[in-house]
């Protein structure tokens, strides 16, 4: 069965839209600021689609396009200003940043209450210790997809391919929170195929086109393909979709699987940041 990320995403967006309207009736509009440094075309395209989605859902958005040679202190000053801007509830700095800027310092400068990407160490700490708070967008989208299709996680063997701070590590924590038995694999993992073959659920997030082949997966496994790789024929995931699909019970396509969920979860985090800031202030 193909997991339809567009469908699930639309359903969640309808819910978000209703909650936004409710806030609007109290003269509150969720606001998101997106900062982009340099002119990476992929980042520009992500940022445009984030803004379009904000508009569609009735949210306010601001975009800051900074030159690639902007200084770290200028960027930090801007973040400080946005932290103190009442109509903004979410602040997102599009990564990666140019080499001369310390990414950690920038992330730590964002008010944790406005850290809708969930990259701030305080929010990562909450995620790690199971305290309620923001969930990072792509992993949160994966959990929503699994929940929508009622895919059981408790006691299952889950293998996460990739250990990035954005996808691999947080999705491993979130699967653990759902009582899966989780193994994280990376470029130095030995006997990768043996580990993959025992998995009930595989989350592939390595950025290598068609890396996961049919002979690496168990019959009936659930495959979540996070990869977005641009090759000559277009966008493909980290999974060799056609052959792997024959063996799986559920699989996400690329595009149309995890991708649409990421922006939707960003909108949800922005909405929830707004609700929290607005109602905590009352
Ligand atoms: P990343 O930071 O480049 O991390 C890649 C991870 O894959 C690393 O942990 C690396 O291991 C591991 N890896 C690389 N080659 C491997 C191999 N041959 N065997 C096992 N592990 C290997 O990537 P990311 O940011 O997590 O993104 C991964 C993919 O997901 C990319 O295609 C990205 O575009 C996509 N993505 C999609 C969404 C979405 O919304 N759908 C969101 C975020 C990312 P080491 O740590 O040992 O180097």
Boltz pocket constraint, residues with backbone or C-beta under 6 A from the ligand:
constraints:
  - pocket:
      binder: B
      contacts: [[A, 138], [A, 161], [A, 162], [A, 163], [A, 164], [A, 165], [A, 166], [A, 167], [A, 168], [A, 185], [A, 186], [A, 187], [A, 188], [A, 189], [A, 204], [A, 205], [A, 206], [A, 207], [A, 208], [A, 225], [A, 226], [A, 227], [A, 228], [A, 229], [A, 258], [A, 259], [A, 262]]
      max_distance: 6.0
